[in-house]
Amino acid sequence: MATIYSSPTEIALPIINWEDMEIDIYQKEVDRYYSELKAFCLKRKKGKNVGTIVKFQIADGYAEYMVSSMRPLELIHLPIGDEYQFPYIQNLTAKDIQQRIDQQIKLDSIFKK
């Protein structure tokens, strides 16, 4: 069973300016957020997959989580985009998350060339 945490308050969330809708600027902010959160996780605990992002398709987007620990399984919800949450996330095991990460690596090797 997974423990799910909110994003730490000391890491500023990316904010989109809806008036200008500068997607490139927003993406840079998202990348900064991911990088700072990964560093936060690695400072707290080193280990397999720490700092890895796992995604679950929800409606027209994704529910995103960062691995904070595999044993015990701890994930941080990433409030990006529509801030979707996977409804069964707390029921997943480390094995489920590892399978998801392995699947994503294989898909990335096919489609991100």
N, C-alpha and C positions, 0 to 999 in steps of 0.2 A: 504494500500500500504506500502511496506517495503522500508526502507532506508538501502542500502548496503554499508558497509565500508570495506576498505582494512585493513589488519592486522597492528596494531600499530608498528611503526618503532623501538620503544624502546624494543620490545620483539624479540629476535633473532629467526629467522626461522630455522627449522631443515634442515640440509644439509646432503645429502647422498654422500658417497664416492663411486663413480662409479667404481673405480679401485679395491677396496677391497670388495665392496658390502656387508658390514657387516649389515645385516638386523636387528639384535638384537640391535646394537648400534643406528641405525637410529630410531628404534621404541622407544628406551629410549629418544631420542631427541624429537620425536613427542609427547610423554607423557609429557615431561618437557614443551614443547611449549603449549600444551593444558592447563596444570596446571597454568602456568604463565598468559596465556590469560584469563582464568577463574578468577583468582585473580584480574587481571586488570579490568575486567567487574564488578565484585562484589564491588570493591573499588569505581568505578564510580557510580553504581546504584544497589541497592538491589531490588529484586522482583522475581516474579514467573518465573521460567525457566531461569533466568539469568545464563549464563555459560554452558547451555545445548547445545550439538552439535546436529544438524539436518543434515541428509544426504539424497541425491537424487541420484539414480542410473543413471549414464551416461556412455554409452559405456561399457568399461571393468573396471570401477571404480566408484567413487562417487564424487559428488560436495558436499563439506562440509561447513557448516556455524555454527557459535556460536551465540547464542542469547545474545544480549547486552541489549535489553529492549523489553518487550512485548507491552507496551503502552507508547509512540508510538513504533511500531515494528521496531527494529533496529537489523540488523544481520551483523556479521563480516565474510567475506569470508576467509576460511582457505586454504592457498596455500600448500596443502599436496599432495604428490604423483604426479599425472598428473595435478594437479591444475584445475580440471574441474570446470565449473561454470554452474549452472542451468539457462537455458535461460529465464525462466519466474519468477525468484525469486522476482523481484521487484513488481510483481503483486499479490503476496501472502499477506494474511491478518494474523492477530494474531490468528484467529480461524483456519486457514489452518495450521499454524505452531503448534498450540496446538494439532490438530488431528495427525499431523506427529509424534510429540513427544509421544503421547499416543499409536500410532501404534508401534513405536519402543520399547516402554516399554513392550508391549504385546509380540512382537516377541522375545525380549531378554529373557523374562521369559520362553519361549518355548525352544529356541535353546541354551541358555547359562547356561546349568545346569552342 
